[in-house]
Each structure stands twice: as C-alpha cells, then as structure tokens.
C-alpha cells in the first residue's frame, strides 16, 4: 500500500511535543551557562556576548542571557548565536 501524496500524515501538536521532548530538554540543559552573542541588529546589545541563565518554553521560546552582572534579558533563539572561540 502506498501513501497518498495529497494527504500526508499530520501529527497533532501533542505528538510533536512527545517526539521532540527529550531533544528539547537536552538542548536546554546543554545551553545553560554557555556563552552566546546577540546577532539581531535591532537589539541594543548587538554583538555583545553573555551567558545563558535560563530558557523558557511557552507559546514562544525565550533564552535569558545575562551580561556581566546585570539582570538577564530574554531573547528569541533566532536573535542569538553561539559564541565561537577565536582561533589565532
């Protein structure tokens, strides 16, 4: 039996979460305490590096980044990139 191209199997939102749950939890745990840079040119801290202090997942995903000793600021993941070690 072949699957119809017109009607792909559609996952429910719960099935998507169940499929991705472990990967999401692992990604969050690996991201905490990592250095990231803000890449969004509309953000005042563009190209500043900070440390991830928390990740919140709700109807949107936000990564809280702490710059030096200031209060953490929440960013969407698309506004950030991992800080890479520069090779000299």
MMTF fields as JSON, N, C-alpha, C and O atoms, coordinates in Angstrom:
{
  "mmtfVersion": "1.0.0",
  "mmtfProducer": "UNKNOWN",
  "numBonds": 351,
  "numAtoms": 352,
  "numGroups": 88,
  "numChains": 1,
  "numModels": 1,
  "chainsPerModel": [1],
  "groupsPerChain": [88],
  "chainIdList": ["A"],
  "bondAtomList": [4, 2, 8, 6, 12, 10, 16, 14, 20, 18, 24, 22, 28, 26, 32, 30, 36, 34, 40, 38, 44, 42, 48, 46, 52, 50, 56, 54, 60, 58, 64, 62, 68, 66, 72, 70, 76, 74, 80, 78, 84, 82, 88, 86, 92, 90, 96, 94, 100, 98, 104, 102, 108, 106, 112, 110, 116, 114, 120, 118, 124, 122, 128, 126, 132, 130, 136, 134, 140, 138, 144, 142, 148, 146, 152, 150, 156, 154, 160, 158, 164, 162, 168, 166, 172, 170, 176, 174, 180, 178, 184, 182, 188, 186, 192, 190, 196, 194, 200, 198, 204, 202, 208, 206, 212, 210, 216, 214, 220, 218, 224, 222, 228, 226, 232, 230, 236, 234, 240, 238, 244, 242, 248, 246, 252, 250, 256, 254, 260, 258, 264, 262, 268, 266, 272, 270, 276, 274, 280, 278, 284, 282, 288, 286, 292, 290, 296, 294, 300, 298, 304, 302, 308, 306, 312, 310, 316, 314, 320, 318, 324, 322, 328, 326, 332, 330, 336, 334, 340, 338, 344, 342, 348, 346],
  "bondOrderList": [1, 1, 1, 1, 1, 1, 1, 1, 1, 1, 1, 1, 1, 1, 1, 1, 1, 1, 1, 1, 1, 1, 1, 1, 1, 1, 1, 1, 1, 1, 1, 1, 1, 1, 1, 1, 1, 1, 1, 1, 1, 1, 1, 1, 1, 1, 1, 1, 1, 1, 1, 1, 1, 1, 1, 1, 1, 1, 1, 1, 1, 1, 1, 1, 1, 1, 1, 1, 1, 1, 1, 1, 1, 1, 1, 1, 1, 1, 1, 1, 1, 1, 1, 1, 1, 1, 1],
  "groupList": [{"groupName": "UNK", "atomNameList": ["N", "CA", "C", "O"], "elementList": ["N", "C", "C", "O"], "formalChargeList": [0, 0, 0, 0], "bondAtomList": [1, 0, 2, 1, 3, 2], "bondOrderList": [1, 1, 2], "singleLetterCode": "X", "chemCompType": "L-PEPTIDE LINKING"}],
  "groupTypeList": [0, 0, 0, 0, 0, 0, 0, 0, 0, 0, 0, 0, 0, 0, 0, 0, 0, 0, 0, 0, 0, 0, 0, 0, 0, 0, 0, 0, 0, 0, 0, 0, 0, 0, 0, 0, 0, 0, 0, 0, 0, 0, 0, 0, 0, 0, 0, 0, 0, 0, 0, 0, 0, 0, 0, 0, 0, 0, 0, 0, 0, 0, 0, 0, 0, 0, 0, 0, 0, 0, 0, 0, 0, 0, 0, 0, 0, 0, 0, 0, 0, 0, 0, 0, 0, 0, 0, 0],
  "groupIdList": [1, 2, 3, 4, 5, 6, 7, 8, 9, 10, 11, 12, 13, 14, 15, 16, 17, 18, 19, 20, 21, 22, 23, 24, 25, 26, 27, 28, 29, 30, 31, 32, 33, 34, 35, 36, 37, 38, 39, 40, 41, 42, 43, 44, 45, 46, 47, 48, 49, 50, 51, 52, 53, 54, 55, 56, 57, 58, 59, 60, 61, 62, 63, 64, 65, 66, 67, 68, 69, 70, 71, 72, 73, 74, 75, 76, 77, 78, 79, 80, 81, 82, 83, 84, 85, 86, 87, 88],
  "secStructList": [7, 7, 7, 7, 1, 1, 1, 7, 7, 7, 7, 7, 2, 2, 2, 2, 2, 2, 2, 2, 2, 2, 2, 2, 2, 2, 2, 2, 2, 2, 2, 6, 6, 7, 3, 3, 3, 3, 7, 7, 6, 6, 1, 6, 6, 6, 6, 7, 3, 3, 3, 3, 3, 3, 3, 3, 3, 1, 1, 1, 3, 3, 3, 3, 3, 3, 7, 6, 6, 1, 7, 7, 3, 3, 3, 7, 4, 4, 4, 3, 3, 3, 7, 7, 7, 7, 7, 7],
  "xCoordList": [0.852, 0.0, 0.885, 1.803, 0.624, 1.413, 0.67, -0.56, 1.447, 0.836, 0.431, 1.101, -0.64, -1.114, -0.246, 0.024, 0.185, 0.983, 0.101, 0.572, -1.18, -2.095, -2.392, -2.635, -2.375, -2.738, -1.605, -1.639, -0.592, 0.497, -0.002, -0.98, 0.686, 0.335, 0.604, 1.703, -0.387, -0.249, -0.206, -1.085, 0.839, 0.964, 0.123, -0.033, -0.406, -1.091, -0.019, 1.125, -0.369, 0.617, 1.203, 2.391, 0.382, 0.878, 1.9, 2.907, 1.649, 2.601, 3.936, 4.996, 3.882, 5.119, 5.919, 7.127, 5.242, 5.933, 6.489, 7.612, 5.728, 6.193, 7.424, 8.353, 7.431, 8.554, 9.805, 10.918, 9.624, 10.757, 11.143, 12.142, 10.378, 10.551, 11.976, 12.545, 12.556, 13.902, 14.952, 15.884, 14.798, 15.759, 15.69, 16.717, 14.471, 14.301, 14.933, 15.664, 14.657, 15.211, 16.738, 17.402, 17.301, 18.757, 19.369, 20.412, 18.712, 19.23, 19.232, 20.187, 18.162, 18.082, 19.189, 19.894, 19.344, 20.359, 21.757, 22.606, 22.018, 23.334, 23.571, 24.719, 22.509, 22.634, 22.881, 23.517, 22.383, 22.555, 24.051, 24.834, 24.435, 25.81, 26.735, 27.934, 26.209, 27.028, 27.043, 26.114, 28.107, 28.185, 27.523, 27.761, 26.69, 26.029, 26.225, 26.523, 26.054, 26.136, 24.796, 24.108, 24.432, 23.206, 23.518, 24.436, 22.745, 23.001, 21.928, 22.018, 20.918, 19.821, 20.249, 20.48, 20.359, 20.819, 19.868, 20.262, 18.613, 17.669, 17.831, 17.212, 18.663, 18.863, 20.034, 21.057, 19.887, 20.976, 22.266, 23.353, 22.146, 23.342, 23.866, 24.479, 23.619, 24.073, 25.558, 26.37, 25.905, 27.277, 27.843, 29.027, 27.037, 27.52, 27.432, 26.516, 28.381, 28.349, 27.838, 28.166, 27.031, 26.52, 26.385, 26.64, 25.981, 25.858, 24.379, 23.621, 23.981, 22.587, 22.304, 22.991, 21.279, 20.931, 19.674, 19.475, 18.812, 17.569, 16.963, 17.256, 16.121, 15.365, 13.929, 13.655, 12.993, 11.583, 10.875, 11.076, 10.047, 9.296, 7.816, 7.312, 7.136, 5.69, 5.124, 5.448, 4.289, 3.824, 4.946, 4.876, 5.971, 7.213, 8.364, 8.185, 9.543, 10.74, 11.591, 11.839, 12.04, 12.907, 14.142, 14.069, 15.279, 16.547, 16.949, 17.088, 17.136, 17.539, 19.059, 19.731, 19.589, 21.029, 21.442, 20.845, 22.479, 22.987, 24.289, 25.212, 24.341, 25.52, 26.235, 25.687, 27.416, 28.202, 27.342, 26.86, 27.141, 26.36, 24.984, 24.336, 24.547, 23.246, 22.139, 22.387, 20.921, 19.747, 19.662, 19.985, 19.229, 19.133, 18.069, 17.046, 18.323, 17.405, 16.954, 17.771, 15.659, 15.12, 15.2, 14.853, 15.662, 15.753, 15.111, 15.041, 14.639, 14.18, 15.436, 16.434, 15.401, 16.589, 17.127, 18.337, 16.256, 16.703, 17.538, 18.181, 17.532, 18.296, 19.704, 20.487, 20.023, 21.292, 22.108, 21.586, 23.398, 24.271, 25.257, 25.527, 25.786, 26.763, 28.036, 28.424, 28.68, 29.945, 31.01, 31.177, 31.711, 32.757, 34.109, 34.368, 34.946, 36.276, 37.074, 37.08, 37.736, 38.524, 39.855, 40.497, 40.251, 41.499, 42.544, 42.361, 43.635, 44.7, 45.843, 46.837],
  "yCoordList": [-1.195, 0.0, 1.242, 1.347, 2.161, 3.382, 4.52, 4.565, 5.438, 6.604, 7.621, 7.78, 8.285, 9.324, 10.566, 10.984, 11.148, 12.374, 13.554, 14.526, 13.465, 14.568, 14.738, 15.852, 13.638, 13.701, 13.129, 11.951, 13.953, 13.456, 13.206, 13.808, 12.311, 12.079, 13.365, 13.917, 13.825, 15.061, 14.711, 14.026, 15.197, 14.967, 15.988, 17.128, 15.575, 16.519, 17.309, 16.863, 18.47, 19.23, 18.399, 18.513, 17.572, 16.742, 15.726, 15.475, 15.151, 14.189, 14.851, 14.253, 16.086, 16.812, 17.008, 16.77, 17.444, 17.645, 16.335, 16.301, 15.275, 13.986, 13.519, 12.962, 13.743, 13.325, 14.139, 13.616, 15.411, 16.315, 16.548, 17.214, 16.017, 16.338, 16.123, 17.01, 14.961, 14.671, 15.566, 16.019, 15.821, 16.681, 18.113, 18.77, 18.593, 19.949, 20.056, 21.007, 19.098, 19.111, 19.056, 19.769, 18.222, 18.099, 19.401, 19.845, 20.009, 21.254, 22.369, 23.141, 22.447, 23.472, 23.253, 24.192, 22.002, 21.706, 21.988, 22.452, 21.716, 21.987, 23.478, 23.922, 24.257, 25.685, 26.511, 27.563, 26.043, 26.785, 26.97, 26.029, 28.179, 28.577, 28.693, 28.911, 28.554, 28.743, 30.222, 30.97, 30.619, 31.996, 32.107, 31.288, 33.125, 33.387, 34.863, 35.688, 35.172, 36.563, 36.966, 36.151, 38.218, 38.748, 39.146, 39.926, 38.604, 38.901, 39.778, 40.131, 40.129, 40.949, 42.418, 43.026, 42.999, 44.393, 45.402, 46.538, 44.998, 45.909, 45.931, 46.748, 45.031, 44.968, 45.862, 45.897, 46.587, 47.479, 46.715, 47.291, 45.44, 44.669, 43.837, 42.788, 44.309, 43.624, 43.301, 44.183, 42.056, 41.529, 41.467, 41.174, 41.733, 41.556, 40.073, 39.376, 39.602, 38.219, 38.188, 39.051, 37.18, 36.991, 35.509, 34.682, 35.175, 33.78, 33.439, 34.204, 32.291, 31.851, 31.454, 30.601, 32.081, 31.769, 30.922, 30.23, 30.972, 30.216, 30.153, 30.986, 29.16, 29.043, 28.784, 27.888, 29.574, 29.342, 28.943, 29.539, 27.927, 27.428, 27.57, 26.988, 28.347, 28.534, 28.554, 27.686, 29.523, 29.651, 30.201, 30.126, 30.75, 31.149, 30.632, 30.284, 30.58, 30.151, 31.386, 32.17, 31.56, 32.684, 32.172, 31.279, 32.759, 32.427, 33.646, 34.743, 33.453, 34.57, 34.626, 33.648, 35.803, 35.997, 37.057, 38.131, 36.733, 37.672, 38.294, 37.582, 39.625, 40.357, 40.889, 41.714, 40.437, 40.773, 40.512, 39.393, 41.48, 41.214, 41.847, 42.011, 42.197, 42.842, 41.792, 40.591, 42.288, 41.409, 40.756, 41.382, 39.504, 38.764, 39.376, 39.874, 39.331, 39.848, 38.667, 37.824, 38.596, 37.474, 37.77, 38.861, 36.78, 36.872, 35.648, 34.587, 35.802, 34.647, 33.948, 34.613, 32.617, 31.909, 32.453, 32.424, 32.945, 33.461, 34.738, 35.154, 35.361, 36.584, 36.299, 37.222, 35.013, 34.644, 33.694, 33.021, 33.655, 32.653, 32.221, 32.973, 31.018, 30.542, 31.367, 31.693, 31.699, 32.414, 31.387, 30.385, 31.637, 30.708, 31.196, 32.396, 30.236, 30.577, 31.039, 30.369, 32.159, 32.63, 31.885, 31.687, 31.483, 30.744, 31.721, 32.347, 31.833, 32.784, 32.008, 32.601],
  "zCoordList": [0.0, 0.0, 0.0, 0.814, -0.886, -0.956, -0.281, -0.266, 0.278, 0.928, -0.125, -1.145, 0.128, -0.783, -0.609, 0.517, -1.707, -1.651, -1.271, -0.679, -1.613, -1.336, 0.149, 0.614, 0.891, 2.304, 3.154, 3.509, 3.489, 4.321, 5.749, 6.193, 6.454, 7.854, 8.631, 8.573, 9.34, 10.103, 11.576, 12.097, 12.24, 13.674, 14.429, 13.991, 15.545, 16.42, 17.17, 17.256, 17.709, 18.487, 19.635, 19.938, 20.267, 21.362, 20.853, 21.515, 19.699, 19.138, 18.806, 18.996, 18.309, 18.011, 19.292, 19.317, 20.364, 21.643, 22.185, 22.688, 22.089, 22.586, 21.81, 22.394, 20.504, 19.669, 19.976, 19.922, 20.296, 20.48, 21.94, 22.211, 22.868, 24.289, 24.794, 25.431, 24.517, 25.019, 24.372, 25.037, 23.067, 22.375, 22.899, 23.068, 23.152, 23.68, 25.07, 25.347, 25.931, 27.289, 27.242, 27.994, 26.372, 26.263, 25.73, 26.21, 24.733, 24.166, 25.213, 25.304, 25.999, 27.05, 28.063, 28.434, 28.515, 29.521, 29.011, 29.772, 27.725, 27.15, 26.958, 26.958, 26.795, 26.529, 27.79, 27.725, 28.936, 30.185, 30.466, 30.335, 30.848, 31.17, 29.959, 30.128, 28.749, 27.546, 27.164, 27.469, 26.496, 26.023, 24.663, 23.776, 24.505, 23.233, 22.88, 23.743, 21.61, 21.147, 20.555, 19.94, 20.743, 20.163, 18.724, 18.475, 17.773, 16.36, 15.733, 14.557, 16.511, 15.986, 15.937, 16.982, 14.724, 14.625, 15.267, 15.531, 15.522, 16.174, 17.688, 18.369, 18.218, 19.666, 20.075, 19.391, 21.191, 21.627, 21.973, 21.94, 22.3, 22.667, 21.497, 21.696, 20.286, 19.076, 19.187, 19.467, 18.97, 19.031, 20.449, 20.616, 21.468, 22.838, 23.197, 22.761, 23.986, 24.444, 25.88, 26.694, 26.167, 27.514, 27.787, 26.912, 29.006, 29.42, 29.588, 30.184, 29.062, 29.16, 30.599, 31.163, 31.197, 32.581, 32.687, 33.685, 31.655, 31.714, 30.314, 29.456, 30.102, 28.858, 29.255, 30.053, 28.698, 28.997, 27.717, 26.659, 27.836, 26.698, 27.016, 27.977, 26.199, 26.338, 24.94, 24.129, 24.643, 23.269, 22.395, 21.168, 23.02, 22.355, 23.193, 24.36, 22.598, 23.323, 23.573, 22.656, 24.808, 25.152, 25.872, 26.716, 25.519, 26.145, 26.966, 26.426, 28.277, 29.129, 29.157, 29.486, 28.803, 28.713, 29.72, 29.8, 30.489, 31.492, 30.955, 30.56, 30.95, 30.508, 31.737, 32.469, 31.961, 33.147, 34.382, 34.558, 35.217, 36.437, 36.396, 37.429, 35.222, 35.094, 35.083, 34.979, 35.193, 35.135, 33.756, 32.746, 33.721, 32.461, 31.556, 32.027, 30.266, 29.247, 28.395, 28.026, 28.079, 27.303, 25.805, 25.352, 25.053, 23.594, 22.973, 23.593, 21.74, 20.988, 20.449, 20.174, 20.293, 19.811, 18.488, 18.262, 17.617, 16.316, 16.446, 15.483, 17.626, 17.833, 18.352, 18.574, 18.545, 19.178, 18.321, 17.433, 18.609, 18.022, 19.107, 20.044, 18.975, 19.956, 19.78, 18.659, 20.898, 20.812, 20.457, 21.153, 19.396, 18.968, 19.513, 19.612, 19.855, 20.301, 19.087, 18.054, 19.207, 18.063, 18.031, 19.062, 16.849, 16.683, 16.148, 15.104, 16.886, 16.465, 15.854, 15.435]
}
